[in-house]
Amino acid sequence: MSGGTNPLGGPDPVDLHISARLRQLRTSRGFTQKALADVVGITPQQVQKYEHARNRVSASMLYGLARALGVPLWAFFEGLPQTVRQTTKAP
């Protein structure tokens, strides 16, 4: 699945936030991209794509990443600016 876009082009701000949070959470827990990939059953390249918002993270993968990192699912959304939450519309 490729990255989502916002009306102005480029990745959706929520996807960018989740990507940044994934990297923060991974590094703060001492995981390499390879170690995290091994736990969730994907390639290190896929983790890298998630962290750079080149690929969107599916709901099931986000759940698996949260479990592997030992964080609640909402940890990926922590710090999401209010303006992004208000302007992002559900399809």
C-alpha positions in Angstrom: 0.0 0.0 0.0 1.5 3.3 -0.9 1.3 6.5 1.2 -1.8 8.6 1.4 -1.8 12.1 0.2 -3.3 15.3 1.5 -5.1 17.8 -0.7 -1.9 19.8 -1.2 0.1 16.7 -2.3 2.6 14.6 -0.3 1.9 12.3 2.6 -1.1 12.9 4.9 0.0 14.8 8.1 -1.4 11.9 10.2 0.7 9.4 8.3 3.8 11.6 8.8 3.1 11.8 12.5 2.6 8.1 12.9 5.9 7.5 11.0 7.8 9.8 13.3 6.3 8.3 16.4 7.2 4.8 15.1 10.8 5.8 14.8 10.7 7.5 18.3 9.1 4.6 20.0 11.4 2.0 18.3 14.6 3.8 19.2 13.5 4.7 22.7 12.9 1.0 23.3 16.3 0.0 21.9 15.0 -1.8 18.8 16.9 -1.7 15.5 14.8 -1.7 12.3 15.8 -5.4 11.8 14.9 -6.4 15.3 11.5 -4.8 15.1 11.0 -6.3 11.6 11.8 -9.8 12.9 9.3 -9.5 15.7 6.4 -8.4 13.5 7.3 -10.6 10.5 8.3 -8.0 7.9 11.5 -6.9 6.3 13.7 -4.1 7.7 13.2 -2.3 4.5 9.4 -2.2 5.2 10.1 -0.7 8.7 12.2 1.9 7.0 9.4 2.7 4.5 6.9 3.1 7.4 9.3 5.4 9.2 9.8 7.6 6.2 6.0 7.6 5.3 6.7 6.0 2.0 4.2 3.3 2.9 1.2 3.7 5.1 0.8 1.5 8.1 -2.3 -0.7 8.1 -4.5 -0.9 11.2 -3.4 -4.5 11.8 0.3 -3.7 11.4 -0.1 -0.7 13.7 -1.6 -3.0 16.3 1.3 -5.5 15.8 3.9 -2.8 16.1 2.3 -1.5 19.3 2.4 -5.0 20.8 6.0 -5.6 19.7 7.1 -2.2 21.2 5.0 -2.7 24.4 3.0 0.5 24.0 -0.7 1.2 23.8 -2.1 1.8 20.3 -2.8 5.4 21.1 0.9 6.0 21.6 1.3 6.4 17.9 -1.2 9.3 17.9 0.2 11.0 21.0 1.2 14.6 20.3 -0.8 14.8 17.1 -1.6 18.5 16.6 -5.2 19.5 17.2 -5.3 21.3 13.8 -4.4 18.1 12.0 -7.2 16.1 13.8 -9.8 18.8 12.9 -8.9 19.1 9.3 -8.5 15.4 8.5 -11.7 14.0 7.1 -12.7 10.3 7.1 -13.2 8.9 3.5 
